[in-house]
């Protein structure tokens, strides 16, 4: 696991090796997780290999785990049990024999923890707006394979083009976004989001 970075006050980033990664995958071995905290709440996004320093923070705050897509379950279920955290998860894939046990939410929903969900490249891969930190949290919809943040071109949802995905995410640019927190890239700024959506 890499070092924990405080991207801006109250916004934390770390990376860990994904346990299912194999050579030849079209995504990198290291994936990102994020924590956002204030005086009373700790939000964990797509957590994998939670750094031990967050155990103390979780003990002092209401802790919530939010997944951007159900296949990012990673350590979420175990952490929800261990930290007595509420777990929010997008709808499972059709026919999933082992759906993530949590409170299901969809694009258009606003969670009571200040997170608003937007459609990503699939109905259950959501892009999240965290107003309190002016941050967008993205699962697999945005990637960076070395050429900068971009929409994931290889995985558009069924019947949805990359251009259509960009069009439905452009309302993010009407928000005062300062940070983009993608799973398969380093944290980025608003300018990176603007470039990624300028198709």
N, C-alpha and C positions, 0 to 999 in steps of 0.2 A: 504494500500500500504506500502511496506517496504521501507527502506532507499535506497538512491541512492548511489551506490558505483562507484568510479573511479577505474576500473580494472587495467588500465595502463593509462598514460597521453593521454587524448583525447578519451578514451573508457569508456563509462558509462553503468551500469547495474542497473535495478530495477525490482521488482516483484510486481504483483497485482493479486487479485482474479479474475479468469476468470468468466464472468457473466453467462456462460452456464454450469459451472461445477456442478455436482450433486454427492452425495455420491455413491460410487461403480464404478466411472469412473476408467479407467486404467491409468489415468494421474492425477497428483496432482492439487489441487485447485489453487495454485499459479503458474503463468506462468511468464516467463522472457521477458523483452523487452530491447533493446539496443540503444544507441546513440553513434555515432562516429563523432568527430568534428575536424576541423582544422581552420586556420585563415579565410577561406572564405566559408566553407561548413559545414552543419550539416546533417548527415544521420541518419534517424530513422528506426529501423528494427522491424517489427511486433509490433508497439506501442500500449500499453494499459495503460490508466491512466497516461498520460504524466505528469511528475512532473512539477510544475509551473516554476521552475528555468530554464527550457528549453525554455520558451516563450521568455525571453530576448536573449538567445543565437540564437534562430531562427530569431529574428528581425534583428540581425546583420550579418546573413549569408544566403547564398542560401540554402534552406532547401529541402530535398528530403526524401520521405518515400519509403522504399523498403519492400515488403512482400515476405516471403519465400514460401507461398502457399496462394491461394485465400481465404481459409476458416479462415485465420488469419487476416481478415479484421479489426476485433476489433474496434479501434477508428480511423483507418486510413483515412476514407473518411471525417469524421468531421474535423480531424486535417489538412488534405490537404486543405480543404476550409478555415479553420481559419488561417493557417500559410502561405497561398498562396504557398503551397509546391507542387512539382511534385510528382506524385504517380506512382510507377512501381509495376506491379502485374503479377504473372504467369498466364497462361491461365485458364479460369474458368473450373469447372467440366462440362462435357457434360450435356446439358439441364438445366443449372443453370438459373432460371428465373430472378435472380437479380445479375448479375455479377458485380464485383467491377469495378467502372469506373476509369480506369487508363491506362497507357502505358503498353501493354502486352509484356513480354519478356520470353524467353525459355532457357533451358539448351544449353550451347554453346555460348550464347550471352554475350557480354561485354558492360555494361552500361556506358554512358559517365561520370558517377560519380565514376568510378574506381572499379566497382563491376563485377566479372565474375561469371556466373551461371553454376553449375554442376547438373546433374541428381541426385535426391534423390531417395526415395523409390517409388515414383510415378512421372509421367512426369511433374506434376505441383506442386510437393513438391521439391523445389530446395535447394541446398546447395550453399552458396555464399562465394566467396573468395574476401576479401577486402585487396588488396595488400599493401596499404599505412599503414595499422596497423598490417599486417601479421596475419589477423584474418579470421577464418571460421565462418560464421553465419549459423545455422541450424534450420529449422522449426521442423517438426515432424520426420525427418529421424533418429535423435539421441535422446535418452532418458536417464534418470537415475532414476530407480525405487528403488534406495537404494544400488545397487551393482556396481555402477560406470557407466560411460558413455558407452553406447552400441547402436548398431543399433536397431531400433524399430522392435522387432521380431513379434509383433502381427499384424502389418499393412503392410506387403509387398504388393507392387503394383500388379495389375492383371498379372499373368504369370511371376512374378519376384520373385526370392528367396532372402533371406537375403544374401546368399553367392554372388549372382549376384550383389546385391546392393553394397556390400563391394568391389567387383572387379571393378565396375565402379567409385567408389570413391577413390580407391587407388592412382590415379594420384595426389590427394591432398598432398600425402606424398612426392611428388617431389618438392613441394613448401615450402618456408621457414615459415611454419605455426608456430606461437608462442601461439596463443589463439584459443580456440573453444568457441563460444557463442551460446549455444543451448536454444531453447524456453522452453523445459521441463527439465531443469537442471540448475545447477549453472555454471558459466564460468569455463572452464577447460584448460589444457595445451596440448602441442603437444603429450606428452606421453599418455594422455588419448585417443587422436585420434588414435594413433598407436595401442593401445590395442583394441579399438573398431573395427578397420578394420582388425585385425589379426585373421581371422576366419580360 
